[in-house]
Amino acid sequence: MEKKDKYVVILAGGVGIKFWPYSRNSKPKQFLDLLGTGKTLLQMTFDRFRQHYDAASFLVVTNKKYAHLVKQQLPELSENQILMEPLRRNTAASIALASYKIKKMNPKAKVLISPSDQLIFNEYIFFQAINKAFEGAEAGHNLITIGIQPNRPDTSYGYIQYIEEDQAEVKKVKTFTEKPNAQLAATFLESGDFVWNSGMFVWKNQSIINAIEKHIPELAEAFEDGEDYFCTEKESEFLRKAYSLIKNISVDHGILEKSNAVYVVLGDFGWSDLGSWQNLYEVSNKDIHKNAVNGNALLYDTQNCYIKLPPEKLLVVHGLKDYLISESDNVLLICKLKEEDRFREFVNDAKKVNDGYI
């Protein structure tokens, strides 16, 4: 497989509810500098892969309302490389959109799918895993995912059970479960043969198209007529019609839980899915009381807290433990740090008060 046949698809259409109020509808987390590096999560993701792939091999899938942010932050990309979804329809639709467009561009393509909001600590080992996945994708119509060793029973990830006796670097997947409940996640962790689904996938483009046709035929039907419209001025009109027919379903539920062609490459390269304030707290520098502070704060009898403030504010805190305090624009949020499942409720109730709060 020649390098020119490899494509990188970055998924950047999420709304980042669990980073509210810093992440807003107008500018979600992937377009923010969450880590204080001077680069947004999207730019960090692009730069990571740009070291190994030509700029022309990238596609970014995002909601049409964020296309201008992608253009601003990734000026190397042409407009044709930014795929604009008219509606949010989850990862199966995003991946299908990229896949059917790539099919028109290059029938021999092999594709790497990556979220736009992940942190990789050891990029050398990371790309070793990616290369193994590309090799594994050569066989038949294998669908390869990158699996991460879990360290807690987290319910926000999909879990992959692989065949332990398989000594190969690309292991056959036995079961694939998207976002189990807490009890099931704890059982998975104890068993020792489950890994987290990182949300990164590698496959031949035709392999995922075959899987879409088999497991989500209505999705294939919505996109298969796109060949006449992709890369033309009629593309957006075609997508408006196609997305009106598409159901909201993840690639995990729609394909990976059903397919018997799923394989996993185990990755031990230091990884964080920056999906919530709790995730950000875990990777942040902390003081002796395990507080992570971004801003000016005086803390008394306070521990295990994450605090983010505008630079002109001073916060004085006494007697808190395991709390999140985040002020952004017109919203001040104070809540338990680990209560990330409550954020959808917070945001929905804030919207009822005033749309400007979200």
Residue pairs with C-beta under 8 A, 6 or more apart in sequence:
1 108
1 110
1 134
1 138
3 53
3 54
4 54
4 57
5 106
5 108
5 109
5 110
6 53
6 57
6 109
6 110
6 111
6 112
6 134
7 57
7 58
7 59
7 102
7 106
7 109
7 110
7 111
7 112
7 205
8 49
8 53
8 57
8 58
8 59
8 111
8 112
8 114
9 58
9 59
9 60
9 61
9 95
9 98
9 102
9 111
9 112
9 113
9 114
10 42
10 45
10 46
10 49
10 58
10 59
10 60
10 61
10 114
10 115
10 116
11 61
11 91
11 94
11 95
11 113
11 114
11 115
11 116
11 199
12 30
12 31
12 42
12 60
12 61
12 62
12 66
12 70
12 116
13 61
13 62
13 63
13 66
13 85
13 88
13 94
14 28
14 29
14 30
14 116
14 117
15 23
15 25
15 28
15 88
16 23
16 28
16 29
16 30
16 117
17 23
17 343
17 344
17 347
18 275
18 276
18 277
18 340
18 343
19 28
19 29
19 32
19 34
19 276
19 277
19 280
20 331
20 333
20 343
20 346
20 347
20 350
20 358
21 326
21 327
21 328
21 329
21 331
21 332
21 333
21 357
22 29
22 32
22 34
22 308
22 326
22 328
23 29
23 32
24 328
24 329
24 358
25 358
27 69
28 66
29 41
29 117
29 274
30 40
30 41
30 42
30 116
30 117
31 40
31 41
31 42
31 66
31 69
31 73
32 40
32 41
33 39
33 40
34 40
34 41
34 274
34 280
35 41
35 44
35 119
35 280
35 283
36 294
37 44
39 47
40 73
41 116
41 117
41 118
41 274
42 60
42 70
42 73
42 74
42 116
43 73
43 74
44 119
45 114
45 115
45 116
45 117
45 118
46 58
46 74
46 76
48 120
48 123
49 58
49 112
49 114
50 58
50 76
51 123
52 127
55 76
55 77
56 81
58 74
58 77
58 81
59 81
59 82
59 83
59 98
59 101
59 102
60 70
60 74
60 77
60 81
60 82
60 83
60 116
61 83
61 85
61 94
61 95
61 97
61 98
62 69
62 70
62 82
62 83
62 84
62 85
63 84
63 85
63 88
64 84
64 85
64 86
64 236
67 82
67 84
70 77
70 82
71 77
71 79
71 82
80 231
83 97
83 98
83 101
84 236
84 239
85 93
85 94
85 97
85 239
85 243
86 236
86 239
86 240
86 243
87 243
87 244
87 246
88 248
89 243
89 246
89 247
89 248
89 249
90 248
90 249
90 250
90 251
91 199
91 250
91 251
91 252
92 212
92 216
92 219
92 249
92 250
92 251
92 253
92 254
92 255
93 219
93 243
93 246
93 248
93 249
95 113
95 201
95 208
95 251
96 212
96 216
96 219
96 220
96 222
96 223
97 223
97 239
98 111
98 113
99 111
99 205
99 208
99 209
99 212
99 223
100 209
100 223
100 224
100 226
100 227
100 230
101 226
101 230
101 231
102 109
102 111
102 205
103 109
103 205
103 206
103 209
103 227
104 226
104 227
104 230
104 231
105 230
105 231
106 205
107 205
107 206
109 204
109 205
110 134
110 137
110 202
110 203
110 204
110 205
111 201
111 202
111 203
111 204
111 205
111 208
112 130
112 133
112 134
112 200
112 201
112 202
113 199
113 200
113 201
113 202
114 199
114 200
115 199
115 200
115 273
117 273
117 274
117 275
118 198
118 199
118 200
118 271
118 272
118 273
118 274
119 271
119 272
119 274
119 283
120 126
120 269
120 270
120 271
121 269
121 270
121 271
121 272
122 269
122 270
123 269
124 269
125 267
125 268
125 269
125 270
126 267
126 269
126 271
128 269
129 146
129 265
129 266
129 267
129 269
130 146
130 200
130 202
132 169
132 170
132 265
133 144
133 146
133 170
133 202
133 265
134 202
135 170
136 142
136 144
136 169
136 170
136 202
136 263
136 265
137 143
137 144
137 202
137 203
137 204
137 207
138 204
140 207
140 261
141 203
141 204
141 206
141 207
141 210
141 211
141 261
142 170
142 203
142 207
142 261
142 262
142 263
143 201
143 203
143 207
143 208
143 211
143 255
143 256
143 259
143 261
143 262
143 263
144 170
144 201
144 202
144 203
144 262
144 263
144 264
144 265
145 160
145 173
145 197
145 198
145 200
145 201
145 202
145 256
145 262
145 263
145 264
145 265
146 198
146 200
146 201
146 202
146 264
146 265
146 267
147 160
147 162
147 195
147 196
147 197
147 198
147 264
147 265
147 266
147 267
148 195
148 196
148 197
148 198
148 267
148 271
149 195
149 196
149 266
149 268
150 157
150 159
150 188
150 189
150 194
150 195
150 196
152 189
153 182
153 185
153 186
153 188
153 189
154 185
154 196
155 179
155 180
155 181
155 182
155 185
156 179
156 273
156 275
156 276
156 340
157 179
157 196
157 197
157 273
158 176
158 177
158 178
158 179
158 196
158 197
158 199
158 252
158 256
159 176
159 177
159 180
159 185
159 188
159 194
159 195
159 196
159 197
160 173
160 175
160 176
160 194
160 195
160 196
160 197
160 262
160 264
161 173
161 174
161 175
161 176
161 177
161 188
161 191
161 193
161 194
162 171
162 172
162 173
162 174
162 193
162 195
162 264
162 266
163 171
163 172
163 173
163 174
164 193
166 172
169 265
170 263
170 264
170 265
171 263
171 264
171 265
171 266
172 263
173 256
173 262
173 263
173 264
174 193
176 197
176 252
176 256
176 257
176 262
177 184
177 188
177 257
178 197
178 250
178 252
178 253
178 256
178 257
180 188
188 194
195 264
195 266
197 252
197 256
198 267
198 271
198 273
199 273
201 208
201 251
207 261
208 255
209 220
211 255
211 259
211 261
212 219
212 220
212 223
212 255
213 220
214 259
215 254
215 255
215 258
215 259
216 249
216 254
216 255
218 245
218 246
218 247
219 246
219 247
219 249
219 254
221 245
222 242
222 243
222 245
222 246
223 242
225 238
226 235
226 238
226 239
226 242
228 234
229 235
229 237
229 238
230 238
256 262
272 279
272 282
272 283
273 279
274 280
274 283
276 340
276 343
277 306
277 324
277 326
277 337
277 340
278 306
278 337
278 338
278 340
280 292
280 306
281 292
281 306
281 324
281 337
284 292
284 294
284 306
285 292
286 292
287 293
287 299
289 299
289 302
289 303
289 304
290 303
290 304
291 299
291 302
291 303
291 304
291 305
291 306
291 307
292 305
292 306
292 307
293 299
293 307
294 307
294 308
294 309
295 307
295 308
295 309
295 310
295 311
295 313
295 315
296 309
296 311
296 313
296 314
296 315
297 307
297 309
297 314
297 315
297 316
297 317
298 314
298 315
298 316
298 317
299 305
299 307
299 317
300 316
300 317
300 318
300 319
301 318
301 319
302 317
302 318
302 319
302 320
302 321
303 321
303 322
304 321
304 322
304 323
304 337
305 317
305 320
305 321
305 322
305 323
305 324
305 325
305 337
306 323
306 324
306 325
306 326
306 337
307 315
307 317
307 324
307 325
307 326
308 325
308 326
308 327
308 328
309 315
309 325
309 326
309 327
310 327
310 328
313 327
315 325
317 325
322 336
322 337
322 338
323 334
323 335
323 336
323 337
324 333
324 334
324 335
324 336
324 337
325 332
325 333
325 334
326 332
326 333
327 333
330 356
330 357
331 350
331 357
333 346
335 342
335 346
347 358
350 357
350 358
351 357
351 358
